[in-house]
Amino acid sequence: MVIEDDAEILYIVYVLLTEEGHKVIHSSDLEIIKEVNTIQPDVILMDELLGNEKGSEACKALKADTATSHIPVVMMSALLGIEKMAAEAGADGFLRKPFHREELSATVRHWQNKS
């Protein structure tokens, strides 16, 4: 699952991951969080800044819910301090933007194998 409000980044991540054979569910806002329990994605890649909402708050909620706490969440951001924000939110990892294709692929494979 990819949650990213920048349409270009969302498209690029979608294309790269589908080319690798991943089934990608994507959204440009946090509305999709309501469906995580039903969808049960292997990994969630989530931007920190999603309009007026923060991905870190959604991550905290996912990690606090026993039905979704096992799903790896990787925070993505170009913000300085993303490592600290991700850790404080309970995220399993982070990707600093801009990231390389190899970083994206390796991160998804790593966390997909852990779910």
C-alpha positions as CSV (number, residue, x, y, z in Angstrom):
1,M,0.0,0.0,0.0
2,V,1.3,3.4,-0.9
3,I,-0.1,6.6,0.6
4,E,1.4,9.7,-1.1
5,D,-0.2,13.1,-2.0
6,D,2.4,14.1,-4.6
7,A,0.8,12.6,-7.8
8,E,4.2,12.3,-9.6
9,I,5.8,10.4,-6.8
10,L,2.8,8.2,-6.3
11,Y,2.8,7.3,-10.0
12,I,6.5,6.6,-10.0
13,V,6.3,4.4,-7.0
14,Y,3.3,2.6,-8.4
15,V,5.0,1.9,-11.7
16,L,8.2,0.8,-10.2
17,L,6.6,-1.6,-7.8
18,T,4.1,-3.1,-10.3
19,E,7.0,-3.6,-12.7
20,E,8.5,-5.8,-10.0
21,G,5.3,-7.8,-9.7
22,H,3.9,-6.3,-6.6
23,K,0.2,-5.6,-6.3
24,V,0.0,-2.0,-5.3
25,I,-3.0,-0.3,-3.7
26,H,-2.5,3.4,-3.6
27,S,-4.1,6.6,-2.3
28,S,-3.3,10.3,-2.2
29,D,-4.9,10.7,1.2
30,L,-5.4,8.9,4.5
31,E,-9.0,7.8,3.8
32,I,-7.6,4.5,2.8
33,I,-6.4,3.9,6.3
34,K,-10.0,2.9,7.2
35,E,-9.5,-0.1,4.9
36,V,-6.2,-1.3,6.1
37,N,-7.8,-3.9,8.4
38,T,-9.7,-5.3,5.5
39,I,-6.9,-5.1,2.9
40,Q,-4.1,-6.3,5.2
41,P,-1.3,-5.1,3.0
42,D,2.2,-6.7,3.3
43,V,3.8,-3.2,3.7
44,I,2.6,0.4,3.9
45,L,4.7,3.2,2.4
46,M,3.3,6.4,3.8
47,D,4.3,10.0,3.2
48,E,4.7,12.2,6.4
49,L,3.0,15.2,5.0
50,L,-0.4,14.5,3.4
51,G,-2.1,17.8,2.9
52,N,-3.2,19.0,6.4
53,E,-2.7,15.5,7.8
54,K,0.4,13.7,9.1
55,G,1.3,10.2,8.2
56,S,3.0,9.8,11.6
57,E,-0.3,10.2,13.3
58,A,-1.9,7.6,11.1
59,C,1.1,5.3,11.8
60,K,0.6,5.7,15.5
61,A,-3.0,4.7,15.2
62,L,-2.1,1.7,13.0
63,K,0.5,0.5,15.5
64,A,-1.8,1.0,18.5
65,D,-4.5,-1.3,16.9
66,T,-3.8,-5.0,17.5
67,A,-5.5,-5.8,14.1
68,T,-3.0,-3.7,12.2
69,S,0.1,-3.4,14.4
70,H,1.9,-6.3,12.7
71,I,1.8,-4.5,9.3
72,P,5.2,-2.9,8.5
73,V,4.9,0.9,8.0
74,V,7.7,2.8,6.2
75,M,7.5,6.5,6.5
76,M,8.7,8.6,3.5
77,S,9.7,12.3,3.6
78,A,12.2,14.8,2.4
79,L,11.9,16.5,5.8
80,L,15.0,16.7,8.1
81,G,14.5,14.5,11.1
82,I,12.4,11.8,9.3
83,E,14.3,9.2,11.2
84,K,13.2,10.6,14.5
85,M,9.6,11.2,13.4
86,A,9.4,7.7,12.1
87,A,10.7,6.2,15.3
88,E,8.4,8.3,17.5
89,A,5.4,7.2,15.4
90,G,6.4,3.5,15.8
91,A,7.2,3.1,12.1
92,D,9.2,0.1,11.1
93,G,11.5,2.1,8.8
94,F,11.8,5.2,6.7
95,L,12.8,6.3,3.2
96,R,14.3,9.7,2.7
97,K,13.1,11.5,-0.5
98,P,14.4,11.5,-3.1
99,F,15.2,7.8,-3.0
100,H,16.6,5.6,-5.6
101,R,14.8,2.7,-7.3
102,E,17.1,0.3,-5.6
103,E,16.3,1.7,-2.1
104,L,12.6,1.5,-2.7
105,S,12.8,-2.1,-4.0
106,A,15.1,-3.3,-1.2
107,T,12.9,-1.6,1.5
108,V,9.7,-3.2,0.1
109,R,11.3,-6.6,-0.2
110,H,12.8,-6.4,3.3
111,W,9.5,-5.5,5.0
112,Q,7.4,-7.7,2.8
113,N,9.4,-10.7,4.0
114,K,8.8,-9.6,7.6
115,S,5.0,-9.4,7.4
